[in-house]
Amino acid sequence: MSDSSSQSKWKPATRLGWWAVWLMLAYAVLYVITMAVIALRYSLPPVYGIIMLLCGLAAGLVALIAVVKKGERAWLVWLALVPGLFVLFLLLGEFLVPLIIPGTAH
């Protein structure tokens, strides 16, 4: 197996694939910063969390479009689906749990 074929399995071939990877990296950096700030017992403005969640959701959506429409098969693009699924899970839980268990509403 040559180096170029093994690199092509990791590196995205499309522009959308690269967008998904960079958005995933932005989400990961923002997430690590958030965890560090929480560990130090500081607080962040709410807009920071919104931007972080939007980066994760955008990474997942762009990765899904790259995989389905553009035929992207790079592992990094498939990995970029994870933040999108995580954010979707959080949002669904935030909106559906109070409907299922009414005593848990804020």
N, C-alpha and C positions, 0 to 999 in steps of 0.2 A: 504494500500500500504506500502510495507516495504522500509527501507532506501536503501537497495542494488539495488532495481529496479529503484528508483529515481536517484541514483548516476550513474547507468549505462546509463541513458538517457543523461547525461552530459559528462561523461568520455569516451574517445575513447577506443575501445577494440582492435584495431590493431596498429601495429607499425607505419604504414603510417598515421593513424589518429593522433597519437602523434606528428609525424613530422609536420604535417599540423598545429597543434595547436601551437607548438613552433615557427614555422616560422611566424605564424600570430602574436604572441606576440612580436617577434623580429621586425616585420614591425611596429607594434603599438608603441613600444618604440622608434624606429628610427623616426617615424612620429612626436611623441610628442617632441622629441629633436629638430627636424627640426623647428617645430612651435615656440618653445621657442627661438631658435637662431634667427629666423626671427623677432620675437617680440622685441628682444634685439638689432636688427639692425646689427647683425654680419653676416658673410658669412661662408659657408661650401665649401669644395672642391667638384667638380662635381662627383668624384668617390663615395662620400657619398650618393648622390641622386640615383646613379645607383645601389648601393648595397641595398638601401631601396626599390627601385622598383623591383629589382630581388627577394628580400625576399617576397614582396607582391605577385608577380606573381607565385613564387614557392609555396607559401602557398595555393594559389587557385588551381594550377595544382595538387599538392599532395593531397589536399582535394577532388578534383574531382575524382582522381584515387582511393582514399580510399572509396569514396561513390559508385562509379560505379563498380569497379573490386572486392573490398574486402567486399562490403556490409555494410560498416560502417554507423551507424545511430545516432551517438552521436551529440548532439546539437552544441558542440564546433567545430566539424569538419564541420558541415554545416555553422557555423559562419565563419570558415576559408576561405570559398568561397568568402566572401565579399571583402577582399583586392585584390584578384586575379581579380575579376570583375572590381574593381575600377582602378587598374593599366591597365587592358585591355582597359577600357573606355578612360583613359588618352592617351594611345599610339595610339589608333585608331583616337582619336580627333587630335592628333599631326600630324599624317600622312594624314588623309583624309580631314580635313578642308581646307588646302591650295589647295587641288585638286578641291574641291567644290566651294570655294570662293577664286579665285586667288589673290586678293588684300591683303589677310591676311598672305601671305608667309613672312617669316623673311628675 
